[in-house]
């Protein structure tokens, strides 16, 4: 085995966000400066993974709750968009590049996770094609820049898990969620509405289509705030809302449930909700974004 350090390039820089470090830093700074830190220190956040022009300002509401002085390890759970995956997968590299600075994968935690036999290895190709984890890297780097040499990341690609598997992975990650030095970043957009997403749920009693979408999303968000994985699964079965990070969210909710059984007191609050555009007719399409934070009391 060679000791060559393997890197994942910032493959979506220059398209989904600017490749210029100084420009990117200033942009993130701008969004973060406009929001309040009301839920610090967050133990977990849910934030979107679209291009920054669409969701950068929404995501800031979540990242503003991160306390760099306590956070030493950041688990990033993102859904798989391109490869069929029925379990979770870990990266095969050591370093994730960003235009700001390089982020180091925690090989000690990776070794513990590999030992469980519950994970697959993602190829570098899969890793670099996927945007759901990458879109959180510049924001992570920015939020942590005052302690940039003092933390590691644990990227996890989450497959289309059954409810049983969501429980098993939730249980596994719960011991890491219990540690105040750890932060969980759960990557998810909310409703993808319109013909291009083959999803057109519309409750006319809500008025315009975009209001119906907002009502549907907020129903899901309030179920997430209740921290009940079973209710969240039932909501998804009933409305089929196209929440792309539903499995990472399911894993988080199951991890929380596990800790609540052991007497830990937690609360989750959504802090921002946005839509890429307002749908008014059947030709329109939009993606929704929500940002929230978990606090341990």
C-alpha positions as CSV (number, residue, x, y, z in Angstrom):
1,X,0.0,0.0,0.0
2,X,1.4,3.4,-0.9
3,X,1.0,6.3,1.6
4,X,-0.3,8.6,-1.2
5,X,-2.9,10.9,0.2
6,X,-6.1,10.5,-1.9
7,X,-8.2,13.6,-2.6
8,X,-11.7,14.2,-3.8
9,X,-11.7,17.4,-6.0
10,X,-14.4,20.1,-5.5
11,X,-16.1,18.8,-8.7
12,X,-19.1,21.2,-8.5
13,X,-17.0,24.3,-8.0
14,X,-17.4,26.7,-10.9
15,X,-20.9,25.5,-11.6
16,X,-23.0,25.0,-8.4
17,X,-20.9,27.6,-6.6
18,X,-18.0,29.8,-7.4
19,X,-14.5,28.3,-7.7
20,X,-12.8,31.4,-6.4
21,X,-11.9,31.0,-2.7
22,X,-12.0,34.7,-1.8
23,X,-15.2,35.2,-3.7
24,X,-16.9,32.2,-2.1
25,X,-15.7,33.2,1.4
26,X,-17.2,36.7,0.9
27,X,-20.5,35.3,-0.4
28,X,-20.9,32.8,2.5
29,X,-19.9,35.6,5.0
30,X,-22.6,37.8,3.5
31,X,-25.3,35.2,4.0
32,X,-24.2,34.3,7.5
33,X,-24.0,38.0,8.6
34,X,-27.7,38.4,7.8
35,X,-29.0,35.7,10.2
36,X,-29.2,35.2,14.0
37,X,-27.5,32.5,16.1
38,X,-30.5,31.6,18.2
39,X,-29.9,27.8,18.5
40,X,-26.2,27.5,19.3
41,X,-24.5,25.2,19.8
42,X,-26.4,23.0,17.4
43,X,-25.7,19.2,17.7
44,X,-27.3,18.6,14.3
45,X,-28.5,20.7,11.4
46,X,-30.7,20.0,8.4
47,X,-29.8,22.2,5.4
48,X,-30.3,22.1,1.6
49,X,-27.8,21.0,-1.1
50,X,-28.8,23.0,-4.2
51,X,-26.7,25.6,-6.0
52,X,-25.8,28.4,-3.7
53,X,-27.6,31.1,-5.8
54,X,-30.8,29.1,-4.9
55,X,-30.3,28.0,-1.4
56,X,-27.2,29.8,0.0
57,X,-29.2,32.3,2.1
58,X,-31.5,29.6,3.5
59,X,-28.5,27.3,4.5
60,X,-26.9,30.2,6.4
61,X,-29.7,29.9,9.0
62,X,-28.5,26.4,9.9
63,X,-24.8,27.0,9.7
64,X,-25.0,30.1,11.9
65,X,-26.0,27.7,14.8
66,X,-22.7,25.8,14.5
67,X,-20.2,26.6,17.4
68,X,-16.7,26.1,16.1
69,X,-15.2,26.3,19.6
70,X,-16.9,23.0,20.6
71,X,-17.2,21.1,17.3
72,X,-14.4,18.7,16.6
73,X,-16.0,16.3,14.2
74,X,-18.6,16.8,11.5
75,X,-20.7,13.9,10.2
76,X,-22.2,14.8,6.8
77,X,-25.1,12.5,5.8
78,X,-26.2,13.0,2.2
79,X,-28.6,11.1,0.0
80,X,-27.4,9.2,-3.1
81,X,-28.6,10.8,-6.3
82,X,-26.8,8.8,-9.0
83,X,-26.1,5.2,-7.8
84,X,-28.5,2.7,-6.4
85,X,-27.5,2.0,-2.8
86,X,-29.5,0.0,-0.3
87,X,-27.1,0.7,2.6
88,X,-24.7,3.5,3.5
89,X,-21.4,4.1,1.8
90,X,-18.1,5.7,3.0
91,X,-15.6,7.5,0.9
92,X,-12.3,6.0,-0.3
93,X,-10.3,9.2,0.0
94,X,-8.5,11.0,2.8
95,X,-9.1,14.6,1.9
96,X,-12.1,16.6,0.6
97,X,-11.0,19.7,-1.3
98,X,-12.9,23.0,-1.1
99,X,-12.0,26.4,-2.6
100,X,-11.5,27.6,1.0
101,X,-9.3,24.9,2.4
102,X,-9.0,21.1,2.5
103,X,-11.1,19.0,4.9
104,X,-9.7,15.9,6.5
105,X,-11.7,12.7,6.8
106,X,-11.6,11.1,10.3
107,X,-10.0,7.8,9.6
108,X,-10.4,6.7,13.2
109,X,-14.2,7.0,13.0
110,X,-14.1,5.5,9.5
111,X,-12.3,2.4,10.9
112,X,-15.0,2.0,13.6
113,X,-17.7,2.3,11.0
114,X,-16.0,-0.2,8.6
115,X,-15.7,-2.7,11.4
116,X,-19.6,-2.9,11.7
117,X,-19.8,-4.4,8.2
118,X,-22.8,-2.1,7.5
119,X,-21.1,0.1,5.0
120,X,-20.1,-0.1,1.3
121,X,-17.2,1.8,-0.2
122,X,-18.1,4.5,-2.8
123,X,-15.8,4.8,-5.8
124,X,-14.0,8.1,-6.4
125,X,-16.3,8.6,-9.5
126,X,-19.5,8.2,-7.3
127,X,-18.0,10.5,-4.7
128,X,-17.2,13.2,-7.2
129,X,-20.4,12.9,-9.1
130,X,-22.5,13.3,-6.0
131,X,-23.4,16.9,-4.9
132,X,-25.4,16.2,-1.7
133,X,-22.3,16.1,0.5
134,X,-20.1,18.5,-1.5
135,X,-22.6,21.4,-1.2
136,X,-22.1,21.3,2.6
137,X,-18.3,21.4,2.5
138,X,-17.7,25.1,1.8
139,X,-20.3,26.1,4.4
140,X,-18.6,23.7,6.9
141,X,-15.2,25.2,6.1
142,X,-16.6,28.7,6.5
143,X,-18.4,28.0,9.8
144,X,-15.3,26.3,11.2
145,X,-12.6,28.6,9.8
146,X,-11.6,30.0,13.2
147,X,-10.6,26.4,14.2
148,X,-9.7,25.0,10.8
149,X,-6.9,22.7,11.9
150,X,-8.8,21.3,14.8
151,X,-11.7,19.2,13.2
152,X,-12.3,16.3,10.9
153,X,-15.2,15.3,8.8
154,X,-17.1,12.0,8.4
155,X,-18.9,11.9,5.1
156,X,-21.6,9.2,4.7
157,X,-23.6,8.6,1.6
158,X,-27.0,7.3,2.6
159,X,-28.9,4.9,0.3
160,X,-32.6,4.2,-0.1
161,X,-32.9,2.6,3.3
162,X,-35.8,0.5,4.6
163,X,-37.4,1.7,7.8
164,X,-35.6,-1.1,9.6
165,X,-32.2,0.0,8.2
166,X,-32.9,3.6,9.2
167,X,-33.4,2.3,12.7
168,X,-30.2,0.3,12.6
169,X,-28.1,3.2,11.3
170,X,-29.8,5.6,13.7
171,X,-28.8,3.3,16.6
172,X,-25.2,3.1,15.3
173,X,-24.9,6.9,14.9
174,X,-26.7,7.7,18.2
175,X,-23.5,7.1,20.2
176,X,-21.7,9.7,18.1
177,X,-24.7,12.1,18.3
178,X,-24.5,11.9,22.1
179,X,-21.0,13.5,22.0
180,X,-21.1,17.3,22.3
181,X,-17.9,17.5,20.2
182,X,-19.8,16.0,17.2
183,X,-22.0,17.8,14.8
184,X,-24.4,16.1,12.3
185,X,-25.1,17.8,9.0
186,X,-28.1,16.3,7.3
187,X,-28.4,17.2,3.7
188,X,-31.8,17.5,2.2
189,X,-34.0,19.7,0.0
190,X,-37.7,19.6,0.4
191,X,-40.5,19.4,-2.2
192,X,-39.5,19.0,-5.8
193,X,-42.7,20.0,-7.6
194,X,-43.6,20.0,-11.3
195,X,-43.7,17.8,-14.3
196,X,-39.9,17.5,-14.5
197,X,-40.0,15.9,-11.0
198,X,-43.1,13.8,-11.8
199,X,-44.7,15.2,-8.7
200,X,-47.8,17.4,-8.8
201,X,-49.6,17.1,-5.5
202,X,-52.0,20.1,-5.2
203,X,-54.5,20.9,-2.4
204,X,-56.7,23.6,-3.9
205,X,-58.0,24.7,-0.5
206,X,-54.6,26.2,0.1
207,X,-55.0,28.7,-2.8
208,X,-52.1,29.0,-5.3
209,X,-49.9,26.0,-6.0
210,X,-46.9,27.4,-4.2
211,X,-49.0,27.8,-1.0
212,X,-50.1,24.2,-1.3
213,X,-46.4,23.1,-1.6
214,X,-45.5,25.3,1.4
215,X,-48.3,23.8,3.5
216,X,-47.2,20.2,2.5
217,X,-43.6,21.0,3.4
218,X,-44.4,22.6,6.7
219,X,-46.6,19.6,7.6
220,X,-43.4,17.5,7.2
221,X,-41.2,20.0,9.0
222,X,-43.5,20.1,12.0
223,X,-43.4,16.2,12.1
224,X,-39.6,16.4,12.0
225,X,-39.8,18.9,14.9
226,X,-41.8,16.3,16.9
227,X,-38.7,14.0,16.5
228,X,-40.9,11.0,15.6
229,X,-39.5,8.8,12.9
230,X,-42.7,6.7,12.6
231,X,-44.9,9.8,12.0
232,X,-42.4,11.0,9.4
233,X,-42.5,7.7,7.6
234,X,-46.3,7.7,7.6
235,X,-46.3,11.3,6.3
236,X,-44.0,10.2,3.4
237,X,-46.2,7.2,2.6
238,X,-49.3,9.3,2.6
239,X,-48.2,12.3,0.5
240,X,-45.1,11.0,-1.2
241,X,-43.5,14.4,-0.8
242,X,-40.2,14.5,-2.8
243,X,-37.9,15.3,0.1
244,X,-34.7,14.0,-1.3
245,X,-32.9,13.6,2.0
246,X,-35.7,11.7,3.6
247,X,-33.4,8.7,4.5
248,X,-30.7,10.9,6.1
249,X,-33.5,12.6,8.0
250,X,-34.9,9.2,9.0
251,X,-31.5,8.1,10.3
252,X,-31.2,11.3,12.4
253,X,-34.7,10.9,13.8
254,X,-33.9,7.3,14.8
255,X,-30.6,8.3,16.4
256,X,-32.5,11.0,18.4
257,X,-35.2,8.5,19.4
258,X,-32.5,6.2,20.7
259,X,-30.9,8.9,22.9
260,X,-34.3,10.0,24.2
261,X,-34.9,6.5,25.4
262,X,-31.7,7.0,27.5
263,X,-33.1,10.2,29.0
264,X,-31.5,12.8,26.8
265,X,-33.6,15.9,26.3
266,X,-33.5,17.5,22.8
267,X,-35.5,19.8,20.6
268,X,-35.4,20.6,16.8
269,X,-36.5,23.9,15.3
270,X,-36.7,24.9,11.7
271,X,-35.4,28.5,11.2
272,X,-36.0,29.2,7.6
273,X,-38.1,28.0,4.6
274,X,-37.7,29.0,1.0
275,X,-38.8,28.0,-2.6
276,X,-36.7,28.4,-5.7
277,X,-39.7,30.0,-7.4
278,X,-43.4,30.4,-6.9
279,X,-45.5,27.8,-8.8
280,X,-48.8,29.1,-10.1
281,X,-49.6,26.7,-12.9
282,X,-48.9,23.2,-14.1
283,X,-46.1,24.2,-16.3
284,X,-44.1,25.6,-13.4
285,X,-41.6,23.8,-11.2
286,X,-39.8,24.5,-8.0
287,X,-37.6,23.1,-5.3
288,X,-38.1,23.9,-1.6
289,X,-35.4,24.4,1.0
290,X,-35.5,24.4,4.8
291,X,-32.9,25.0,7.4
292,X,-33.1,23.9,11.0
293,X,-31.1,22.9,14.1
294,X,-31.1,20.3,16.9
295,X,-30.3,21.4,20.4
296,X,-29.5,19.2,23.4
297,X,-30.7,20.6,26.7
